[in-house]
Amino acid sequence: MQIEQLNRDIEKEAQIVKSVLQEVSKVIVGQKEMVDSILMGLLTGGHVLLEGLPGLAKTLTIATIARATSLGFQRIQFTPDLLPSDLVGTMIFNQKTNEFTAKKGPIFTNIVLADEINRAPAKVQSALLEAMAEKQVTIGDTTYPLDMPFLVLATQNPIEQEGTYPLPEAQMDRFMFKTLVKYPNRQEEMMILEGLSTDAVPSISSMIQRDDVLRIRKLVNQVYIDTKIKNYIVELIFATRQPREMGLRKLESLIQIGGSPRATLSLARASRAHAFLKGRGYVTTDDVKAIAYLVLRHRILLTYEAEAEDVSSDEVVSEVLNHIEVP
């Protein structure tokens, strides 16, 4: 497809996605990064981890986006006593037929909200990991494919860690984005307060259907990435793996594990989605920079020395972005 035609198609489809944003804004005030990251996850098939304190509208945002996109939605509250069968389903004996039949769990939907994901034990995490990685679920001896699109949106509290099970690195790597959900500013807080003065609950219209999401996904995959931009992405990832060789000697003692090849792929896919939301059929370095923190902050494992010096993964990403030359 020619870039001119691609630009026209993307400009048209991007307007449809903007209509979803307008519907969401009827309910959600601010939180642009959270809403954009969820939409980019939906348009690329990438799962999203939302980290923020309680009361910041994480659950409400996800439920609102599900309504605006006509997608199936299930909220699962993760607790220490949750079992894998509570998530994926189990085999039920049918006395009439003398046979076992599968009773599918809440994971069989389009958008799964895994609320407080780090409160569930390892067995539940493992069951969720299969669904995230393979887009399928095993119940008994049978494997069932999940409906497309399938997206896991997980939340966790950054402060309250008592009684939690930290997510293993392999599962963290399955999330395309880790979004830090922050407090609203003064103006947004006032808008939230004024919104409570009315009893009228905004009605959310369905702006796109399931088939629209799948069609737009294919278009996002066609967004053009120049070889120079691909090289830039690879340079960024290698700077987190081999900082000394990339001229970032001071980061060598701070990074234990850098970005994986999945980070490289996620950076490229997310850059395409970001360009699409901007109405462009090609990726620029600004797209890469805009989503670098979302893609890399949870994939860079820091050393004890970095923790002792109170260095965050965001500061490491910032140092890499400032050092690597833009093509």
C-alpha positions in Angstrom: 0.0 0.0 0.0 1.3 3.4 -0.9 2.1 5.8 2.0 -0.4 8.4 0.7 -3.2 5.9 0.6 -2.2 4.5 3.9 -2.2 8.1 5.4 -5.8 8.6 4.1 -7.0 5.3 5.5 -5.4 6.0 8.9 -6.7 9.5 9.1 -10.2 8.1 8.5 -9.9 5.3 11.0 -8.2 7.5 13.6 -11.3 9.7 13.6 -13.3 6.6 14.7 -10.9 6.0 17.6 -11.1 9.6 18.6 -14.9 9.2 18.9 -14.2 6.5 21.5 -11.9 8.9 23.3 -14.7 11.5 23.3 -17.2 9.0 24.8 -14.7 8.1 27.5 -14.1 11.7 28.4 -17.8 12.0 29.3 -17.0 9.9 32.4 -13.2 10.1 32.9 -11.5 13.4 33.6 -7.9 13.7 32.6 -5.8 10.5 32.9 -4.8 10.8 29.2 -1.8 8.5 29.5 -3.8 5.7 31.0 -6.6 6.0 28.4 -4.1 6.2 25.5 -2.1 3.2 26.8 -5.3 1.1 27.0 -6.3 2.1 23.5 -2.8 1.4 22.1 -2.9 -2.0 23.9 -6.3 -2.7 22.3 -5.0 -1.7 18.8 -1.9 -3.9 19.1 -3.0 -6.8 21.3 -0.6 -5.8 24.0 -1.6 -6.3 27.7 -1.4 -3.3 30.1 -0.4 -3.1 33.7 -1.8 -0.1 35.6 0.0 0.8 38.8 -1.6 3.5 41.0 -3.2 4.2 44.3 -6.9 3.4 44.9 -9.5 5.9 43.8 -7.8 7.0 40.6 -10.6 5.6 38.3 -8.6 2.7 36.9 -11.5 0.3 37.0 -14.0 2.9 35.8 -11.8 3.8 32.8 -11.5 0.2 31.7 -15.2 -0.5 32.1 -16.0 2.7 30.1 -13.7 1.8 27.3 -15.3 -1.7 27.1 -18.7 -0.1 26.8 -17.6 2.4 24.1 -16.1 -0.4 22.0 -18.9 -3.0 22.4 -16.4 -5.6 23.8 -17.0 -8.2 26.4 -15.8 -7.3 29.8 -15.1 -9.2 33.0 -13.6 -7.9 36.3 -11.8 -10.4 38.4 -10.8 -9.4 41.9 -7.5 -11.2 42.7 -7.3 -12.5 46.3 -4.9 -14.8 48.1 -7.5 -17.6 48.1 -8.3 -17.4 44.4 -7.9 -20.6 42.5 -7.0 -21.2 38.8 -10.5 -22.7 38.2 -12.0 -19.4 39.4 -10.2 -17.8 36.5 -10.3 -20.2 33.6 -13.2 -22.5 34.6 -13.4 -26.2 35.5 -14.9 -29.6 34.5 -18.4 -30.2 35.7 -20.0 -33.7 35.9 -23.3 -33.9 34.1 -25.5 -36.6 35.8 -27.9 -36.8 32.8 -25.2 -37.6 30.3 -22.7 -39.2 32.7 -20.0 -37.0 31.1 -17.8 -34.2 32.2 -18.3 -30.9 30.5 -16.3 -27.7 30.6 -17.7 -24.7 32.5 -15.8 -21.7 31.2 -14.6 -19.1 33.5 -14.7 -15.3 33.3 -11.4 -15.1 31.3 -13.5 -16.1 28.2 -14.2 -12.5 27.2 -12.5 -9.7 25.3 -11.3 -7.4 28.1 -10.2 -8.9 31.4 -9.7 -6.6 34.4 -7.3 -8.4 36.7 -7.8 -6.2 39.8 -4.9 -6.2 42.2 -3.2 -8.9 40.2 -0.3 -9.2 42.7 -2.6 -10.5 45.4 -3.1 -13.9 43.8 -0.7 -16.9 44.3 1.6 -18.4 41.8 -0.8 -21.0 40.4 -3.3 -18.3 39.4 -0.5 -16.2 37.9 0.6 -19.3 35.8 -3.0 -19.8 34.5 -3.2 -16.1 33.6 0.2 -16.3 31.9 -0.9 -19.0 29.5 -3.9 -16.9 28.5 -1.7 -13.8 28.0 1.0 -15.5 26.1 -0.8 -18.1 24.0 -4.3 -16.6 23.8 -5.7 -19.9 24.9 -6.9 -21.7 28.1 -6.6 -25.4 29.1 -9.5 -26.9 31.1 -8.9 -30.6 31.9 -7.4 -32.2 28.8 -8.9 -29.7 26.3 -7.4 -26.4 25.1 -9.8 -23.6 24.1 -8.8 -20.6 22.1 -9.9 -17.2 23.4 -12.0 -14.8 21.5 -10.2 -12.0 19.6 -9.5 -9.3 20.6 -8.3 -10.5 24.0 -6.7 -8.0 26.4 -5.6 -8.3 30.0 -5.7 -5.0 31.9 -4.2 -5.5 35.3 -4.0 -3.2 38.3 -1.7 -3.1 41.3 -1.2 -0.9 44.3 2.4 0.5 44.5 2.3 1.1 48.3 0.4 -1.7 50.0 2.7 -4.7 49.6 1.7 -6.8 52.6 0.1 -10.1 51.5 1.1 -9.7 47.9 2.9 -11.9 45.5 5.4 -10.0 43.3 4.9 -10.7 39.6 7.8 -12.8 38.2 10.0 -11.2 35.5 8.6 -13.5 32.8 5.0 -12.3 33.5 6.0 -8.7 33.7 7.6 -9.0 30.3 4.2 -10.2 28.9 2.8 -6.8 29.6 3.4 -4.4 26.7 3.0 -1.3 28.9 3.3 -0.4 32.5 1.4 2.8 33.1 1.8 4.8 36.3 -1.6 6.3 37.1 -1.1 9.6 38.9 -3.3 12.0 40.8 -5.3 14.6 38.8 -4.1 18.2 38.8 -6.1 21.0 40.5 -8.2 21.8 37.4 -9.1 18.2 36.8 -9.9 17.7 40.5 -12.3 20.6 40.4 -13.9 19.2 37.3 -14.4 15.9 39.1 -15.9 17.7 42.0 -18.3 19.7 39.8 -19.3 16.5 38.1 -20.6 15.2 41.4 -23.0 18.1 41.7 -25.4 16.4 39.2 -27.2 13.1 39.7 -27.3 12.5 35.9 -25.0 9.6 34.9 -23.5 10.1 31.4 -24.6 7.4 29.0 -21.8 5.8 27.0 -22.6 5.0 23.4 -21.0 2.2 21.5 -18.8 3.8 18.9 -17.1 0.8 17.4 -17.7 -2.9 17.2 -15.5 -6.0 17.6 -14.9 -6.3 13.8 -13.9 -2.6 13.7 -11.2 -3.2 16.3 -9.8 -6.2 14.4 -9.8 -4.2 11.1 -8.0 -1.3 12.7 -5.4 -3.6 14.2 -4.5 -4.8 10.7 -4.1 -1.2 9.6 -1.9 -0.3 12.6 0.4 -3.2 11.6 0.9 -1.5 8.2 2.1 1.7 9.6 5.5 2.3 8.0 8.7 2.1 10.1 11.9 3.3 8.3 15.1 1.3 8.7 16.7 4.3 10.5 13.9 4.2 13.1 14.2 0.4 13.5 18.0 0.9 14.1 17.2 3.6 16.7 14.8 1.2 18.5 17.5 -1.5 18.5 20.1 0.9 19.8 17.8 1.9 22.7 17.3 -1.7 23.7 21.0 -2.6 23.4 21.8 0.5 25.6 19.9 -1.2 28.4 21.7 -4.5 27.9 25.2 -3.4 27.2 25.5 0.2 28.6 29.3 0.2 28.7 29.6 -0.7 25.0 27.0 2.0 24.2 28.9 4.7 26.0 26.8 4.6 29.2 29.4 3.4 31.6 27.6 4.9 34.7 24.5 2.7 34.0 26.5 -0.5 34.0 26.4 -0.9 37.8 22.7 0.1 37.9 21.2 -2.3 35.4 21.0 -6.0 36.2 18.8 -7.1 33.3 18.0 -5.0 30.2 15.2 -5.1 27.7 14.4 -8.5 26.0 13.7 -9.0 22.3 10.0 -8.8 23.3 10.8 -5.3 24.4 12.1 -4.5 20.9 9.0 -5.8 19.3 6.8 -4.0 21.8 8.6 -0.8 21.2 8.0 -1.1 17.4 4.3 -2.2 17.7 3.5 0.5 20.3 5.3 3.2 18.1 3.0 2.2 15.2 -0.1 2.5 17.5 1.1 5.9 18.7 1.6 7.1 15.1 -1.9 5.9 14.3 -3.5 7.8 17.1 -1.7 10.9 15.7 -3.3 10.2 12.3 0.0 9.3 10.6 0.9 6.3 8.4 4.6 6.4 9.4 6.6 6.3 12.7 8.9 9.1 13.8 11.5 9.1 16.7 9.0 11.2 18.7 6.6 8.3 18.6 9.3 6.0 20.0 10.3 8.5 22.7 6.7 9.0 23.7 6.1 5.4 24.6 9.6 4.3 25.6 8.9 4.7 29.4 5.6 2.7 29.1 7.4 -0.2 27.3 10.7 -0.3 29.2 10.1 0.8 32.8 9.0 -2.7 34.0 11.5 -4.6 31.8 14.6 -3.1 33.2 15.7 -4.9 36.4 17.8 -2.7 38.6 20.7 -3.8 40.8 20.8 -3.4 44.6 23.2 -0.5 44.1 20.5 1.3 42.1 18.0 0.8 44.8 20.5 2.0 47.4 21.0 5.2 45.4 17.3 5.5 44.9 17.5 5.3 41.1 14.3 4.5 39.3 13.9 2.6 36.0 12.4 5.8 34.6 15.6 7.6 35.3 17.6 4.9 33.5 15.2 5.1 30.5 15.6 8.9 30.5 19.4 8.6 30.5 19.3 6.2 27.6 17.0 8.4 25.6 19.2 11.4 26.2 22.4 9.5 25.2 21.4 7.6 22.1 21.6 9.8 19.0 18.4 10.4 17.1 18.6 9.5 13.4 
